[in-house]
Amino acid sequence: MADPATPRPMVIGASGLLGRALTRRLEAEFPETVAATRAEADVTDRFRLEMEIERLNPTVVINCAAFTDVDGCTREPERARTVNAIGAENAARAAAASGCRLVQISTDYVFDGVGTRPYVEDDPVGPIQEYGRSKLDGERRVATAAPDHLIVRTAWLFGRDGGAFVTGIRRRALAGEPLRVVSDQTGSPTFVDDLADGIARLLRVEHRGVVHLVNRGVGSRLEMTEVILAALGLAGKVAVTPVAARELFPAADRPAYTALSTGLYERLTGAMPRAWQQALADALGGGAFA
């Protein structure tokens, strides 16, 4: 068992958007942080994962590994279940067997989207597509397999080096292409650097269960597009056409409203996330997108 006096976080899924940001953040504070890519620690390979965690002896395992392609999860439900549910359980069991804490990254898509105010942690869940169902199954498996667990639900991630929605809008806008943007989705846009900082704060808190962690404020895809165009100096210079999510993404339903409340996070840490608009503008000005 790792010595709790010398924190040694292990990030699984370290090659992803959040995994990279989280590794950078934790290495700055905890030099013994271990970053494990899928090739080094595959959550679908239970026995190898257990051996790696036992060998590396971390104090906390943070599972960022996930199959996050919403439409892809609908096309490949077994893969979604294997990675997002069974994989999460494998990570939880391996962490518990090694005597360390498990932090599981989850999603706003565990909710059905019919709400009218930001969801709190104990609101009823009800995912409407395979991605959300597989992630919710993962949450439940983690809670059963690892008594010492923290489930962090987040949403709509973007970073300095990418993020599917922001990257696509930026690339097409710079090319002068007209934009078709989903108009019937509202949620919590979240900068991965801010999320990583919040997770680092939560590592210092003795809390078990679910915590919502996103940037402050509620935004739509159209509002995100407005911030992106303004940051690029292209406001009013690119044609934007609102469309329904089903029109752009016919394979899987998207919940209409999935904003998350960070009230619990703020009470636990004493910190308030900054506004998503400021975070998005900083991300666009802070480095090139892939």
Secondary structure as GFF3:
##gff-version 3
##sequence-region A 1 290
A	DSSP	beta_strand	9	12	.	.	.	ID=ss1
A	DSSP	alpha_helix	17	29	.	.	.	ID=ss2
A	DSSP	beta_strand	34	36	.	.	.	ID=ss3
A	DSSP	alpha_helix	46	56	.	.	.	ID=ss4
A	DSSP	beta_strand	60	63	.	.	.	ID=ss5
A	DSSP	alpha_helix	70	75	.	.	.	ID=ss6
A	DSSP	alpha_helix	77	80	.	.	.	ID=ss7
A	DSSP	pi_helix	81	86	.	.	.	ID=ss8
A	DSSP	alpha_helix	87	98	.	.	.	ID=ss9
A	DSSP	beta_strand	101	107	.	.	.	ID=ss10
A	DSSP	three_ten_helix	108	110	.	.	.	ID=ss11
A	DSSP	alpha_helix	130	145	.	.	.	ID=ss12
A	DSSP	beta_strand	149	154	.	.	.	ID=ss13
A	DSSP	beta_strand	157	158	.	.	.	ID=ss14
A	DSSP	alpha_helix	164	174	.	.	.	ID=ss15
A	DSSP	beta_strand	179	182	.	.	.	ID=ss16
A	DSSP	beta_strand	186	187	.	.	.	ID=ss17
A	DSSP	beta_strand	190	191	.	.	.	ID=ss18
A	DSSP	alpha_helix	192	202	.	.	.	ID=ss19
A	DSSP	beta_strand	209	212	.	.	.	ID=ss20
A	DSSP	beta_strand	219	220	.	.	.	ID=ss21
A	DSSP	alpha_helix	221	231	.	.	.	ID=ss22
A	DSSP	beta_strand	240	243	.	.	.	ID=ss23
A	DSSP	alpha_helix	245	248	.	.	.	ID=ss24
A	DSSP	alpha_helix	263	269	.	.	.	ID=ss25
A	DSSP	alpha_helix	276	285	.	.	.	ID=ss26
###
